[in-house]
Amino acid sequence: MAGGAASGGSATTDTYAEARNWLLLPSWVVLLVLSLVPVGMMLVYSFLTKEFRGGVVWEFSLASYEQFFCDRGLFGDEACSVEWTYITIFWRSIWQAGAATLLSLVIGFPTAYFIATRAENVRPIWVFLITIPYWVNLLIRTVSMKFLLRDEGPLNGFLMNIGLIDDPIRIINTNFAVQLGLFYSYLPFMVLPIYAAVERYNFTLSEAAADLYASKATTLRRILLPAVKPGVIAGCILVFVPSLGSFLAPDLLGGAKNFMIGSLIEEQFKGNAGNWPFGAAASMILLTMVLIILLIFARQQAKAEKEAG
């Protein structure tokens, strides 16, 4: 009897062992249809040939990848040299996404810490205030940001009315405007994971550090940050990855001089004049870069969780 009770109450008992595969089947189907199949189609298209009048020719080649990295001159008969145009766009995308991630971290960490240290009954209110603007479509929010930052917009009007500036500040069509747009678009993705990590943090550790005469800066650096590092890493991933492929903020706030890889890919799929194989190749290069970054972050997060545990 006792043995049966022990066996029935074992934490390792899997009641649904036999039905596990069937229970997971809908998730696998969704993953296959909505993720793996589109990626597979993009991979195939990246090796096809562009038809002269638009569309594709089912002839496999590496021409699209060569176009991204190699410049053979106007008529394509010169020796291969590095194609800096697309590499520069790719580097600009990484830099812009990195700057937006850093800005989100600088603002998001104190915000998450503030929310997590409020009384338990008011924390949901603060989380609600952080997330409610994001119930509105991203396009509408980006257009609103453009209206706010334009030369005759409310921001410049306010600064001129209080006498801080005499002439409007040129913000639209700058790198700063793109970074603001990315920061505004993805800030909650930084705040929420860090908030969840700080909420689980044992604050008696900070009290113990203070009793041992540790400064607040030392406590932050040596105790708090290592404990919430998994949340920080998760937030950085959730901001950096979508920022890297974003095209709304660069298109609406950055102008032609601040082209990013997402905008480049979008242009290749517009109308019949677009270059679908090249757009697919650029997408696969971006996907490869994202996977590499995710693997690096995943290793860092596993290490952080091991240290915290």
PAPA-53651 format. One record per atom (N, C-alpha, C): residue in three letters; z negated, y negated, x negated. Coordinates in pm, whole numbers, plus 50000, padded with zeros to 5 digits. Example, Ala and Ser with C-alpha at 12.3 -4.5 7.8 and 13.67 -1.06 7.14 Angstrom:
PAPA-53651
ALA492205056948681 ALA492205045048770 ALA492205033048680 SER492925022548715 SER492865010648633 SER492134999748710 
end
This chain:
PAPA-53651
MET500005012149917 MET500005000050000 MET500004987549914 ALA499064987949815 ALA498984976349727 ALA500254974849646 GLY500764986649601 GLY502004985949523 GLY503154980649605 GLY503184984849732 GLY504264979949819 GLY504154965149843 ALA502924960149860 ALA502714945849881 ALA503134938049759 ALA502754943749642 ALA503114936749519 ALA504624936249502 SER505254947549536 SER506714947849523 SER507394938449620 GLY506874937949745 GLY507494929349845 GLY507294914749816 GLY506184911149748 GLY505924897049723 GLY506354892549586 SER507064901049513 SER507484897449378 SER508394885349380 ALA508144876249282 ALA508954864049275 ALA510364867049229 THR510564878949172 THR511894882149121 THR512734889649224 THR512164892749339 THR512904899949443 THR513994891049501 ASP515214896249505 ASP516354888849559 ASP516744894849693 THR516284888449801 THR516524893649935 THR518004894349967 TYR518784884849913 TYR520194883849950 TYR521104888649837 ALA520604898049754 ALA521394902549640 ALA522744908149683 GLU522754916049788 GLU523994922549831 GLU524954912649896 ALA524414902349958 ALA525274892750028 ALA525594880449944 ARG525124880249817 ARG525274868149737 ARG526724863849723 ASN527604873349690 ASN529014869849670 ASN529644864349797 TRP529284870149911 TRP529844865250038 TRP529294851450071 LEU528044848850040 LEU527464835750066 LEU528074824949977 LEU528474828749856 LEU529064819249763 LEU530574817449786 LEU531174826349867 LEU532624825949885 LEU533144812349935 PRO532524805850037 PRO533034792750079 PRO533024782349967 SER531974782449885 SER531904772949774 SER533014775449673 TRP533274788349643 TRP534334791449551 TRP535704787549605 VAL535914789449735 VAL537194785649796 VAL537404770649788 VAL536364762949821 VAL536454748249814 VAL536734743849671 LEU536024749749574 LEU536234746249434 LEU537654749449390 LEU538154760949433 LEU539504765049395 LEU540564755949455 VAL540444753149586 VAL541484745549657 VAL541454730749619 LEU540274724849608 LEU540154710449589 LEU540024706249443 SER539824715649353 SER539634711949213 SER540594719249121 LEU540504732349116 LEU541284739749018 LEU542784739449047 VAL543154740649175 VAL544584740349209 VAL545224726849174 PRO544644715349213 PRO545244702549173 PRO545334700749022 VAL544274704848949 VAL544314703748803 VAL545414712648745 GLY545564724548801 GLY546634733348757 GLY548014727348782 MET548184721048897 MET549464714548927 MET549744703148829 MET548704695348797 MET548874684348701 MET549254689848564 LEU548644701048527 LEU548964707048397 LEU550424711448392 VAL550904717648499 VAL552304721948503 VAL553244709948498 TYR552964699848578 TYR553824687948583 TYR553864680748448 SER552774681648371 SER552744674648242 SER553734680448143 PHE554194692548167 PHE555154699048077 PHE556584698648132 LEU556774692148247 LEU558114691148304 LEU558844679048245 THR560114677448285 THR560964666648234 THR561254656648345 LYS561184643848312 LYS561474633348411 LYS562974632748439 GLU563294632348567 GLU564684630548609 GLU565044615848596 PHE566264613048557 PHE566684599348524 PHE566474589648640 ARG566754594148762 ARG566634585248878 ARG565294586648950 GLY564354593348889 GLY563054595648951 GLY562884610348984 GLY561634614249002 GLY561364628249028 GLY561264636148898 VAL561344649348910 VAL561184657948793 VAL562294668448788 VAL562554673248668 VAL563464684348644 VAL562624695848592 TRP562824707748649 TRP562004719248611 TRP562484725248480 GLU562404716848376 GLU562664720948239 GLU561424717748157 PHE560804727748100 PHE559544725948030 PHE559764720147891 SER558934710247858 SER559024703947726 SER557704696747697 LEU557574692047574 LEU556394684347532 LEU556714669447526 ALA557804665347593 ALA558254651547583 ALA557214641547631 SER556484644847738 SER555504635447793 SER554334633347697 TYR553874643947634 TYR552794642647536 TYR553294635347412 GLU554534638147374 GLU555104631147259 GLU555244616247289 GLN555604612747413 GLN555724598747451 GLN554394591547439 PHE553294598547466 PHE551974592247461 PHE551574589047317 PHE551914597947225 PHE551434596447087 PHE552504591846988 CYS553784593447024 CYS554854591746926 CYS555874581446973 ASP556224571946886 ASP557244561846915 ASP558484564946833 ARG559594567346903 ARG560854570346835 ARG561884559346853 GLY561424547346881 GLY562334536046892 GLY562954534747029 LEU563774524347046 LEU564354521247176 LEU565274532347226 PHE566044538347137 PHE567034548447178 PHE566554562647149 GLY565334564147100 GLY564764577347078 GLY565344585246963 ASP566004578346870 ASP566634585346758 ASP565994582146624 GLU564854575546625 GLU564184571946500 GLU563104582246467 ALA562624581446344 ALA561534590246303 ALA560264586946380 CYS559464597146405 CYS558244595246485 CYS557244586446412 SER556754576346482 SER555654568046433 SER554594567146543 VAL553414563446505 VAL552294563446600 VAL552564553446712 GLU552434557846836 GLU552594549346954 GLU551234542946986 TRP551044530846935 TRP549744524346948 TRP549514518647088 THR550564516947167 THR550404510647299 THR549454518647386 TYR549724531447402 TYR548904539847490 TYR547564543347426 ILE547564544847293 ILE546294547447225 ILE545354535547239 THR545924523347233 THR545114511247253 THR544544510747394 ILE545374514347492 ILE544894514547631 ILE543764524647646 PHE543914536147583 PHE542874546447589 PHE541594541447523 TRP541714535347406 TRP540544530147337 TRP539884519147420 ARG540704510347482 ARG540134499847566 ARG539354505947682 SER539864516747739 SER539164523347850 SER537814528647806 ILE537774535047688 ILE536504540247636 ILE535524528947610 TRP536024518147552 TRP535164506747520 TRP534624500147647 GLN535494498147745 GLN535074492047870 GLN534064500847944 ALA534334513747950 ALA533414523048016 ALA532084523547942 GLY532124523347809 GLY530894523447731 GLY530084510847752 ALA530764499247756 ALA530054486647779 ALA529424486347919 ALA530154491248018 ALA529614491748155 ALA528424501248163 THR528494512348091 THR527384521948089 THR526154515848024 LEU526354508847913 LEU525234502347844 LEU524604491547932 LEU525444483547998 LEU524914473248087 LEU524164479448204 SER524684490248258 SER524004497148368 SER522664502748322 LEU522614507848199 LEU521364513248145 LEU520334502248124 VAL520774490948069 VAL519854479648043 VAL519254474548173 ILE520044473848280 ILE519544469048409 ILE518924480448489 GLY519514492148481 GLY519084503348565 GLY517754509348525 PHE517454510048395 PHE516194516248353 PHE514974508348402 PRO514904495048378 PRO513764487648433 PRO513694488248585 THR514864488248650 THR514874489048796 THR514294502348844 ALA514734513148782 ALA514234526448819 ALA512734527548791 TYR512294522148679 TYR510864522648644 TYR510044514548745 PHE510564503048784 PHE509874494648883 PHE509714502149015 ILE510794508449061 ILE510734515549189 ILE509774527349181 ALA509834534749070 ALA509004546749057 ALA507514543549046 THR507184531249007 THR505774527448992 THR505244519749113 ARG506044518549218 ARG505544512249340 ARG504734522649419 ALA504064517749521 ALA503314526749609 ALA504274536749673 GLU503794548849694 GLU504664559649740 GLU505304556649874 ASN504634549249959 ASN505174546650093 ASN506254535950094 VAL506394528049985 VAL507424517649981 VAL508604521249891 ARG508494532249818 ARG509614536149731 ARG510904538649808 PRO510854545649922 PRO512114547649996 PRO512774534450037 ILE511984524150061 ILE512564511150098 ILE513364505449982 TRP512794506249860 TRP513484501149742 TRP514764509149714 VAL514684522249730 VAL515884530649711 VAL516944527049813 PHE516504524549937 PHE517434520550043 PHE518124507450007 LEU517374497749953 LEU517954484849916 LEU518964486149802 ILE518704495749712 ILE519634497949602 ILE520944504049650 THR520864513049746 THR522044520649787 THR522824514649903 ILE522214506049984 ILE522884501450106 ILE524194493950078 PRO524314485849969 PRO525624479449947 PRO526754489449925 TYR526404501649884 TYR527414511449848 TYR527834519849967 TRP527374516050085 TRP527894522050206 TRP529254516050241 VAL529594504950177 VAL530864498250201 VAL531904503950104 ASN533134504650147 ASN534224510150067 ASN534334503049932 LEU534644510849826 LEU534734505349691 LEU535794494449680 LEU536914495749749 LEU537964485749744 LEU537454472449799 ILE536764472949913 ILE536234460649974 ILE535224454049881 ARG534384462049817 ARG533374456449727 ARG534024450149603 THR535104456249554 THR535784450749436 THR536494437749471 VAL537134437249588 VAL537764424849633 VAL536724413849652 SER535554417549706 SER534464407849722 SER534004402449587 MET533934411349487 MET533574406949352 MET534604397149297 LYS535894399749324 LYS536934390549280 LYS536774376849347 PHE536454376649476 PHE536234364049547 PHE535044356649488 LEU534004364049450 LEU532804357849395 LEU533044351649259 LEU533884358149176 LEU534064353749038 LEU535224344249016 ARG536074342249114 ARG537254333849093 ARG536854319449059 ASP537824311749008 ASP537534298148961 ASP536944289349069 GLU537414290949193 GLU536904282949304 GLU535884290649387 GLY535344301449330 GLY534434309949404 GLY533014304849410 PRO532154311849483 PRO530764307649500 PRO529984306549369 LEU530244315449273 LEU529484315049148 LEU529744302249071 ASN531014298849050 ASN531344286448980 ASN530904274249059 GLY531044275049193 GLY530594263949276 GLY529104261349262 PHE528314271949260 PHE526864270549245 PHE526504264549109 LEU527144269449002 LEU526824264548868 LEU527224249848853 MET528314245848917 MET528734231848910 MET527824223048995 ASN527364227949108 ASN526484220049196 ASN525134217149132 ILE524634226549053 ILE523334224348988 ILE523484217348854 GLY524724213948817 GLY524954206248695 GLY524944214348568 LEU524984227648578 LEU524934235948458 LEU526284235748385 ILE527384234548460 ILE528714233548400 ILE529464222148468 ASP530464216848398 ASP531284206048455 ASP532614211248510 ASP533124221648448 ASP534394227548490 ASP534194242448516 PRO535004248148604 PRO534854262448633 PRO534994271148509 ILE534204281748503 ILE534304291448395 ILE535364301848431 ARG536254304548337 ARG537304314348360 ARG536724328348342 ILE536514335448452 ILE535934348848446 ILE536944359448487 ILE537694356548593 ILE538704366148640 ILE539744368548532 ASN540264380748525 ASN541274384848427 ASN540724384748284 THR539464388448269 THR538844389748138 THR538164403448127 ASN537844407348004 ASN537104419747983 ASN535744419348052 PHE535124407548050 PHE533814406048111 PHE533874408748261 ALA534924404248326 ALA535074406648470 ALA535214421648499 VAL535974428748415 VAL536134443148433 VAL534794450148417 GLN534034446248315 GLN532734452348292 GLN531774449648408 LEU531824437448461 LEU530994434448578 LEU531394442948697 GLY532714444648716 GLY533184452748828 GLY532764467248815 LEU532874472848695 LEU532444486648673 LEU530934487948687 PHE530204478348633 PHE528744478448644 PHE528304478048790 TYR528924469248867 TYR528564467949008 TYR528934480449087 SER530044486749047 SER530524498449122 SER529624510649104 TYR529054512248984 TYR528384524948953 TYR526914523448914 LEU526314511748933 LEU524914509748897 LEU523964519948963 PRO524084523049092 PRO523144532749152 PRO523204546549086 PHE524364550049029 PHE524474562948962 PHE523614563448837 MET523244551848785 MET522314551148672 MET520874550548721 VAL520644542848825 VAL519284540648872 VAL518654553348929 LEU519374560449013 LEU518784571649086 LEU518344583248997 PRO519164587948900 PRO518664598848813 PRO517454594648729 ILE517464582148679 ILE516324577548600 ILE515094576148688 TYR515284571248810 TYR514164570248904 TYR513544583948931 ALA514384593948950 ALA513884607448976 ALA513104612648855 ALA513574609448732 ALA512884614048612 ALA511554606748592 VAL511554593648615 VAL510324585748598 VAL509294589648704 GLU509764592748824 GLU508844596448931 GLU508084609248896 ARG508704618248820 ARG508044630648779 ARG507204629048653 TYR507294617448590 TYR506594615148464 TYR505084614748486 ASN504344620748394 ASN502884620948400 ASN502344608348333 PHE501934598548411 PHE501514585648356 PHE500184586348282 THR499474597448294 THR498244598848216 THR498564599648066 LEU499794603548033 LEU500204603547892 LEU500234589447836 SER500724580047915 SER500724566047872 SER499304560647860 GLU498444564547954 GLU497054560247947 GLU496374565847821 ALA496664578447789 ALA496104584347669 ALA496604577147544 ALA497884573447542 ALA498424566047428 ALA497754552447413 ALA497504545747527 ALA496814532947522 ALA495394534447470 ASP494724545247507 ASP493374547847457 ASP493364550047307 LEU494494554747252 LEU494604556947108 LEU495234544847038 TYR495224533247108 TYR495654520247053 TYR497154519547025 ALA497924527347097 ALA499384526047085 ALA499854513847163 SER500784506347105 SER501334494847176 SER502234499447289 LYS502574490147379 LYS503464493647490 LYS504844497847439 ALA505304491047332 ALA506614494647276 ALA506594508647217 THR505494512147149 THR505374525447092 THR505294536147201 THR504544533147306 THR504444542547418 THR505804544847483 LEU506534533947498 LEU507874535047557 LEU508784543547469 ARG508774540847340 ARG509694547547248 ARG509314561947219 ARG508024564647204 ARG507584577747158 ARG507184587347271 ILE506874582047389 ILE506364590547496 ILE507234589947621 LEU507434577847676 LEU508154576647803 LEU509614580547788 LEU510324574647691 LEU511754577347678 LEU512074592047651 PRO511364598947561 PRO511644613347545 PRO511394621347672 ALA510404617247753 ALA510084624647875 ALA511164622947982 VAL511774611047989 VAL512764608348094 VAL514184608848038 LYS514354613747916 LYS515664614247854 LYS516704621947935 PRO516354633347998 PRO517354640148082 PRO517904631248193 GLY517044623248257 GLY517514614148361 GLY518424603348305 VAL518114598348186 VAL518944588148122 VAL520314593848088 ILE520334606048033 ILE521614612447999 ILE522444614848124 ALA521804619648230 ALA522534622048356 ALA523104608948410 GLY522324598248405 GLY522814585348452 GLY523994580348371 CYS523924581948239 CYS525034577548153 CYS526314585248184 ILE526174598348209 ILE527344606348245 ILE527944601448377 LEU527094599348476 LEU527564595648609 LEU528194581748612 VAL527864573248515 VAL528474559948509 VAL529714560248419 PHE529594566448304 PHE530684565948205 PHE531944573048254 VAL531794585048310 VAL532974593048347 VAL533824586148453 PRO533254581748568 PRO534134574848664 PRO534624561348615 SER533844554548531 SER534304541748475 SER535514543748386 LEU535544554948312 LEU536644557648220 LEU537974558848294 GLY537964564748413 GLY539204566648489 GLY539424556648600 SER538594546448606 SER538704536548715 SER539984528348702 PHE540564524748816 PHE541744515948815 PHE541594503948908 LEU540644504249002 LEU540484492949092 LEU539954480649019 ALA538884482248945 ALA538304470948872 ALA539274465048771 PRO539954473048688 PRO540934467148596 PRO542084460148668 ASP542584466148776 ASP543724460248847 ASP543354447148915 LEU542214446748982 LEU541854435149063 LEU541104424448984 LEU540384428448881 LEU539554418848808 LEU540034416148666 GLY540824425548611 GLY541194424248471 GLY542574418648444 GLY543514420748533 GLY544864416148508 GLY545614424948410 ALA546814420848375 ALA547694429048291 ALA547164430748149 LYS546374421148100 LYS545884421847961 LYS544714431547945 ASN544174436448055 ASN543014445248049 ASN543334458648115 PHE544544463648089 PHE545014476348143 PHE544134487548092 MET543754496848179 MET542974508548140 MET543744521148174 ILE543274532348125 ILE544014544848139 ILE544194548748285 GLY543194545648369 GLY543324548548512 GLY544474540748574 SER544624528048533 SER545734519848583 SER547074525148534 LEU547104529648408 LEU548344535248354 LEU548774547648433 ILE547834556448462 ILE548154568548539 ILE548604565048679 GLU547904555448741 GLU548284551348877 GLU549714546248882 GLU550104538248781 GLU551444532548779 GLU552524543348772 GLN552234554448705 GLN553244564948687 GLN553544572548816 PHE552654571748914 PHE552844579249038 PHE553244570349155 LYS553584557949129 LYS554004548849235 LYS555494549949259 GLY555884553849378 GLY557284553949416 GLY558104564049338 ASN559404563849359 ASN560324573249294 ASN560614569249150 ALA560364556549115 ALA560674551748980 ALA559614555748879 GLY558494561148924 GLY557424564848834 GLY557774577048751 ASN557004578848645 ASN557214590148554 ASN556094600148577 TRP556304609448668 TRP555254619048704 TRP554834627848586 PRO555744633348507 PRO555294641348394 PRO554424633648295 PHE554804621148268 PHE554004613148176 PHE552644609848236 GLY552614606748366 GLY551344604248433 GLY550444616548431 ALA551054628248452 ALA550284640648448 ALA549774643448307 ALA550594640648206 ALA550164642648067 ALA549014633348032 ALA549114620648075 ALA548024611248050 ALA546754615648122 SER546914621448242 SER545764626548317 SER545104638148243 MET545904647148187 MET545354658548115 MET544674654147986 ILE545214644047920 ILE544564638747799 ILE543224632447837 LEU543204625047948 LEU541954619147995 LEU540954630048034 LEU541424640448103 LEU540544651448143 LEU539954658448021 THR540774660447918 THR540284666747795 THR539204658247731 MET539424645047727 MET538424636047670 MET537124636547750 VAL537234636747882 VAL536044637347967 VAL535284650347945 LEU536004661447935 LEU535354674347912 LEU534614674647779 ILE535214668747676 ILE534544668147545 ILE533264659947555 ILE533354648547623 ILE532184639947639 ILE531104647047719 LEU531504654147825 LEU530534661347907 LEU529854672447828 LEU530604679347742 LEU530014689747660 LEU528984683947563 ILE529324672447506 ILE528374665947414 ILE527104661947489 PHE527274655647605 PHE526124651447684 PHE525324663547732 ALA526024674347769 ALA525324686247817 ALA524434692147708 ARG524934692347585 ARG524124697147474 ARG522924688147451 GLN523144674947461 GLN522034665647444 GLN521004667247554 GLN521464669347677 GLN520534670847788 GLN519754683947777 ALA520434694647736 ALA519714707247717 ALA518654705947608 LYS519004698747503 LYS518034696447395 LYS516854688147444 ALA517174677647525 ALA516114669047578 ALA515184676647672 GLU515774685047758 GLU514944692947850 GLU514074702947775 LYS514624708547665 LYS513834717847583 LYS512664710747518 GLU512904698447468 GLU511834690847406 GLU510794686447507 ALA511264682547630 ALA510334678247734 ALA509514690047787 GLY510144701947791 GLY509434713647842 GLY508534719847739 
end
